[in-house]
């Protein structure tokens, strides 16, 4: 008699990065030499970044197979961070074949990517850097910097006081409280705790299918970028450092990958309905709602949730309205939302599109012809701030299935 099912596995990833003197460098070399090639033409030794892990999952059935429980445990390790343990449990209860209730909890981590951890890119007057401590060594942006947002406020206030008759030195001292010391923490993996419940059922001899889902996520240590300035030859808080924030030549600027100081919570729900009508017609509808819970704590960078609250899809189709000819018609709508990113931020208006496709099967020659359009009405819209305007796409395709 089978007691339970067991699934186990391991994985290993190794990245060996050849320094190019700009995007990635050898951090064992002095800061002043990292961008200078050696006599052999290289920029130093390869940079190693790796991750390995293992998991085990047990599946057990109860009550005449009406209750199924999955329990999993995973451990991951990146030598740059402490090992992370990820548990997951899910329960599916089916009192009868047509009705299924489900619930799950899972904990997960995302280790910083190569760029988030180790980048060293010179973007003009701002260097984009990873958040690991070894990248920071000799630069000081983690512990000795002011945020750019506070520098902008400080500079504006100082200029206003100078226009009112104060000296630059006096105006700087009177407004130095506007400067915010970054105090960036050592880079850590992102963490999420996720809760989910759902219900799926079928009615009327499988003609109607309902699928409902609700989730609630708790994020800790969101990874993002913040721009800071390090005063040259002085410590934040000193008079020299304050004055340096008014002189671009006396500061080094960095765009740093770092973790959020706040905990964020997102939640959402979706409902899917599929109805099979007589004559091979089917109608599918999906409605979803997603939102980020309000957070009263200020953060160093924007969260960039970048998800519309409402999205609706409705499709009607028939694979064979007449012999060998079928069609699909899809309407999509999403509500407007605020897009946030380091590149650009702005309001994205609500929009809808209609997609259509007709298919003609040619079984005698093992081929089919498709004619259709994405955004049939050519209603132009934007998907993100500073992005391109998107219009209609129209196509005609011929597919031949070679039979050997």
N, C-alpha and C positions, 0 to 999 in steps of 0.2 A: 504494500500500500504506500502510495506516495504521500509523504508528510508535507513537503513544500517544494517549491521550485527555487533554484539558486542561479543567479547570473552574476558573474564577476569579471573584472577586467582591469587592465593597467594601461597607462599611456605615458609617453615621454616625448618632449619637444626640446630641441637644442637649436639655438640660433647662434651662428658664428658670424659676427659683423666685421667686415673689413673697413677700418677707418679711412675716410676720404678727406679728413681735414676740415670738414664743414658739417655735414649732416650728423656724422658720428665721429668721435675721436677716441684716442687712447688716453684714458683717464689716469694712467700711471705716469704720464708725462707731465712736466710742469705746465701750468696754465699758459704761459707765454710761448710755449713751443708746440702746443697741440695742433695748431693750424699750419705748422711748418714741416715740409717733408724731410725725412731722414736722408742720409747719403745714398741709401739703396732705393730711394724713390717712394717708399711707403710712408705712412703716417703713424707707424707704431704697430703694436701687436693687436690681433683680433680681439674684439670685445665679445664675451660669452654671456648669453642670457638663456636661461633654461627653466623648464617646469616639468614636473613629473607627478603622477598621482595613481591612485587605485580606488576601486569601488566594489561594493558587493550589494546585491539586491535580492531580497527574499519575497516570494509571492505565496500567499496561503489562502485557501478557500474554506469557507465555513457555511453551515446551515444549508446543506444540499447545493453548494456552489452559488448560493444567492448573495453571499457576502465575500468580496475579494479585498484583501489587504496587501498592499505593496509597501515594504519598508526598505530603504536604501541608505547606505552610509558611504561617503566619499571623502578621501583625504588628498589634498593637493599641497605641493611644496615648490616654492621658488626660492633658491638660496638667498635672494635679496630680502626675503620676508619670512615671517614665521609660518609654520605649517597651518593650513586651514582645514577644518573638519566641517563637512556639509551633510546634515541629515535630511531625509525626505520621507514622508509617509503619505499614502493616499488610500482612500477607502471608497469602494464602489458597492452600492447595495441595490439589488434588483429583485424586489419582492415578486414581480412577474416579468416575463420576457419583455413586455412593451414599455416598462418604466424603469429608469435607471437614475439613482441619486449618487452624487459623487462629492467628495471633499478631499482637500489635500493641504499639506503644509510643507514648505521646503525652504531651506537656507542655502544661500549661494554666495560665492565670491568671484570677483573678476580681477585678475592680476593686471597691473598696468601694461599696456602694449609697449613694444620696443620704443616707439617715438615718445610716449608719455614718460617712460622711465629714463631713457638714455640720449635723447636728442641734444644737439649742440649747434643749432642752425643760426647763422648770422643773417638776419633779415634786415639789412640796412643798418639802422642805428639801434635796433632792438634784437637781442639774441634770444631765440626760442630754445628753452632748455628743459630737460627732463627733471623730475622731482627727486631722484635718488640722491642720497647724501654725498656720494663720491662725485657726482656732477657739480654739486655746490661747493666742494672743497676748493678754497682759494678764490671764490667769487663772492660768497657771503649773502646771496639773495634770500636764503631761508631765514637768517637771523638778523640781518642788518640792512633792511630796506623799508621804504615807504610805498604804499599803494599808489598807483598812477591816478586813480580816481580822487584820492585826497590831495595829491599834488596839484591837480587841476583846480580844485576848490581853493586851495592855499594860494596859488598863483593869481587867481582872479581877485581874491580879497586883498592881496598885497598890492596889485596894480591899482585897485580902487583907492587904497590909502595913499599911495604915491601921488595919484592924481589930486588927492585932497591936500597935499602939501607935506606929507611925511617923507623921511628918508627911507631908502630901501631897507637898511638895517633895522630901523625902528619898526617899519611895517611888517618885516619878517618876524620879529620877536612878538609883536602884538597878535599875530595870526598863526603862530606855530602850533597852537592846539588843534588846528584844522588838519594837520598831518597825522596820518594813521600808520603806525608801525605794523608791517605785514605779519611778522611772527609766523611764517609759514611752517607748518608741521612737516615732519618726515613723511614722504610718500607711502601710502598704504593701499592695499586692494580695496575696491568697492565691495560693499556688503549689502545683501538684500534678504529680507524675510518676507515670504509670500504666502498668502492664505487664499484659498479658492474653494468655492462651492458651485455646484451645477446640477442641472436636471435635464434629462433627455427622455423623450417618449414618442411613441408612434400611435396613431389612431386610424380608424376607418380602414382596416386591412392594409396598413402600411402606406396609405395615400397621403397622410398628413404627418409630418415629422417636426417636433419642436425641440429646440436645444437652447437652454438658458444657462448663463454663466455669470458669476460675480467674483471679482478679485480685489484684494487689498494688499498693497506692497509697502514695505518700510525700507527706505534706503539710508544707508550710513556711508559717509566718506565718498560722496559723489566726486568724480574726477572732472576737473575743468582747468581752465587757464586764467591766470591773473597776471596783470602787468605791474611790475614794481621797478623802483629806481634805487640803486645802491650808491650812497655818497662816496666819492673817492677820498681815501686817506682820512676818514672820520667815521664816528659812530653815530647811529641814529639817536636823536635826543640832544646832541651837542649843538652849540651855536653854529659851528662850521657846517654840520650836516643840514641844518635848516637853510642856511644861505645857499648851499649847494643845490637845493631843490629849485632855485631860481636861475641856475646856470647849467645849461645842458652839457657843457664841456666838463663839468665837475661831478658828473654822475654817470653810472652805467645802468642801462635799462635792460630788463629781462622779462620775457613772457614765460611764466613758469607753470608747469603742470603740477597741480596740487589737489588736495582733498577739501571738500566742503567742511565747514565747521558745524553745519546744521544737519538735522535728521529730516528727511523729506518723506511724505506719504502720498501715494497715488492710489486711486481706486477707479473701478469702472465695471460696467456690465454690458452684456450683449445678448441679443435674442435672435435666433435664426429660425425661420419657418420655411419648410419646403412642402409644396402641395402638388401631387401628381393628378392632373385633370384627365378625364377620358379623352382618348385619341392621341396619347403620347405627349400631350402638352404638360409642361411643368412650370411652376412659378416658385421662385426663390426670393426670400427677403431676409436681409440682415440689418439690424440696427444696433449700434454700439455707442456707449457713452464713456468717456475717459476724462479724468480731472486730477489735478494736483492739489492736495489739501493746503490751505493757507498756512504760511509760516511767518511768525512775527519776528523771528531772529534775522538780523542782517547777515549777509554773507559777502565774501570777497569777490565772488564772480556770479554770473547769472546761471540759473539752473538749466535753461534751455530744454524745457519739457517738450515744446514744439509738437504738440498733438492737438488736433481739433477735438472739441468736446463731443460733437455729434457727427457720426458718419452713417449713411444709409445707402444700401445697395438693393436694387430690385431687378430681377431678371425674369424673362419669359422666353421659353424656347420649345422647340419640337425637333427631335433628331430626324424625323421623316414626315414632314407635313404632306408631301406626296412622295411617290416612290423615288428614293435616292436623293431627295432634296430636303434639307433641314435649315433651321435658322435659330439664331439667338439674338435677343435684344436686351441690353443691360443699361439701366439708369443709375447714376451715382451722384450723391450729394454729400457735401460736408460743410459744417458751419465755419465761420471765420474764427481766426485765432491769432495770437501774438507769437511771431517767430523771433527767437533770440539766439544770437551766436556772436563769436568774436569778430566775424566779418561784417555782419550787418544785423540790425533788428528792425522789425516793422510789422504792421498789421497785414495779415493775409485775408482778403475778403472771401466770403462764402462763394462756392461755385457748384455747378452741376454739369455733368456730361452725359451723353448717350452714345453707347457703343452698339454696333450692329454687325452681324456676320451671317452670310448665307453660304451653304455648302452643297455642292453637287457631286455626288459620288458616281464614278464611272467604273463599275466593277469589271466590265468586259476588258478594259485595258489596265486594270489595277492602278487607277489614279483617282484624284479628286481635285475639284476646283473650288477655291474659296475667294469670295469677294466681300469686303467689309470696310469698316471705318472705326477708328477710335476717336471719340469726340466728333460724332457725325455732324453736329450743327456748327462746328468750328467756333465754339464759345471760348474765347481766350481767357486763360487764368494763370495764376502764379502758385507754385507749390511752396516756395520759401523766399525770404527776403533777399534781394539782390540776385534772384534767380531769373532765368529766361521766361518770357511769356510763351505759353504752350497753346498751340492750336490743334487743328484736326490732322489726322493721319489716315490716308486712304490707301487701300492695297488690293491687289489681285494676285493670287498665288495658285500655282499648279504643282501638284505633288504626284510623283510617280513612284510606286512601290515595286521595285524590281524583284521579281520572283525567280529565284535560282533553283 
